[in-house]
Amino acid sequence: MSTHHEQLVVLDFDSTLFSVERFIEDLPAVIEELFGIPALRFHETYELAKKESGSYNFYDHITLLGISLAEAEHILTPAYFHHDYAYPGMCDSIKRFKKSADMVIWTLGHARFQEFKRSLIPVLKDILFLVTEEKKELPQN
């Protein structure tokens, strides 16, 4: 009789595996370098991009900044992001989990944007990635 038990580990993506804070800190410099849009303009439009989609979506934001999606997708690649967006110890933990359990990463947001962020952490590339685009309910003031 086998004592092996199937295990499933479900992980949240943003702010659990992926450092959204560090990524958002880096975005203004990348946008300025690639498209010549000052970091101040990025910051001025950040909340508007966040409110329109319910959660932040880079692709909505660049449209607000006057950059075409085709241009952004052609130019913007993971090569422009020079930081490690994984939390300390996360990659080692993922490698250990992979040995003993099936894994699923579940995330909320725009699928294309979530996939781009996932591409910045190579250890996550072969894990099932479930994305929901359900809008967050924003508090009514």
C-alpha positions in Angstrom: 0.0 0.0 0.0 1.4 3.4 -1.0 1.8 6.2 1.5 2.3 8.8 -1.2 -0.3 11.5 -1.1 -0.9 13.9 -3.9 -0.4 17.5 -2.8 -1.3 20.7 -4.4 0.2 24.1 -3.4 -1.8 27.1 -4.5 0.2 30.4 -4.3 -0.8 34.0 -4.8 1.4 35.9 -7.2 1.5 39.6 -6.5 3.2 40.6 -3.2 3.6 36.9 -2.4 6.0 35.6 -5.1 6.5 38.8 -7.1 7.6 42.1 -5.5 5.1 44.5 -7.1 6.5 47.3 -5.0 10.0 47.0 -6.5 8.6 46.5 -10.0 6.4 49.7 -9.7 9.5 51.6 -8.4 11.5 50.6 -11.5 8.8 51.2 -14.1 9.1 55.0 -14.3 12.8 54.8 -15.1 12.2 52.2 -17.7 9.4 54.2 -19.3 11.6 57.3 -19.4 14.6 55.4 -20.9 12.5 53.7 -23.6 9.9 56.3 -24.5 11.2 59.6 -23.2 8.3 60.1 -20.8 9.4 61.8 -17.6 9.0 59.8 -14.4 6.9 62.6 -13.0 4.3 62.1 -15.7 4.3 58.4 -15.0 3.6 59.1 -11.3 0.9 61.6 -12.2 -1.1 59.1 -14.2 -0.4 56.0 -12.1 -3.6 56.3 -9.9 -5.7 57.0 -13.0 -4.5 53.8 -14.7 -5.1 51.9 -11.5 -8.6 53.2 -11.0 -9.8 52.6 -14.6 -9.0 48.8 -14.5 -9.7 48.1 -10.8 -6.1 47.0 -10.4 -2.9 48.4 -12.0 -2.4 47.4 -15.6 0.7 48.6 -17.3 -0.8 48.3 -20.7 -3.7 50.6 -19.7 -1.1 53.0 -18.2 1.0 53.3 -21.3 -2.0 54.0 -23.4 -2.8 56.9 -21.1 0.7 58.1 -21.6 0.2 58.1 -25.4 2.3 55.1 -26.2 0.8 52.5 -28.6 0.4 49.0 -27.4 2.2 47.7 -30.5 5.2 50.0 -29.9 5.4 49.1 -26.2 5.2 45.3 -26.8 7.9 45.6 -29.5 10.3 47.6 -27.3 9.5 46.6 -23.8 11.2 43.3 -22.9 12.3 41.7 -19.6 15.9 42.8 -20.6 15.1 46.3 -19.4 14.3 45.2 -15.9 17.5 44.6 -13.9 16.3 43.7 -10.5 15.3 40.4 -9.0 11.5 40.7 -8.4 11.4 37.5 -6.4 11.3 37.8 -2.6 14.4 36.5 -0.7 14.3 32.8 -0.4 11.3 32.4 -2.7 13.1 30.7 -5.6 14.6 28.1 -3.2 11.2 27.4 -1.7 9.6 27.0 -5.1 12.3 24.5 -6.1 11.6 22.5 -2.9 7.8 22.6 -3.5 8.3 21.4 -7.1 9.9 18.2 -5.7 6.9 17.2 -3.5 3.7 18.8 -4.8 1.9 20.1 -7.9 1.8 23.8 -7.9 -0.6 26.5 -9.1 -0.1 30.2 -9.1 -3.3 32.2 -9.0 -3.4 35.9 -9.7 -5.8 38.8 -10.3 -5.2 41.2 -13.2 -4.8 41.6 -16.9 -3.5 38.3 -18.3 -0.8 39.8 -20.6 0.6 42.1 -17.8 0.6 39.2 -15.3 2.4 36.9 -17.8 5.0 39.7 -18.5 5.7 40.0 -14.8 6.0 36.2 -14.4 8.6 36.2 -17.2 10.8 38.2 -14.9 11.1 35.3 -12.5 12.3 32.3 -14.5 11.8 29.7 -11.8 8.0 30.2 -12.2 7.8 29.6 -16.0 6.7 26.0 -15.9 4.1 26.3 -13.1 0.4 26.4 -14.0 -0.5 30.1 -14.0 -4.2 30.9 -13.5 -5.2 34.5 -14.1 -8.6 36.0 -13.4 -9.5 39.4 -14.7 -12.3 40.0 -12.3 -12.4 43.6 -11.4 -11.6 44.5 -7.8 -14.5 46.2 -6.0 -13.3 49.7 -5.2 -14.5 51.2 -2.0 -17.3 53.7 -2.5 -16.6 57.1 -0.9 
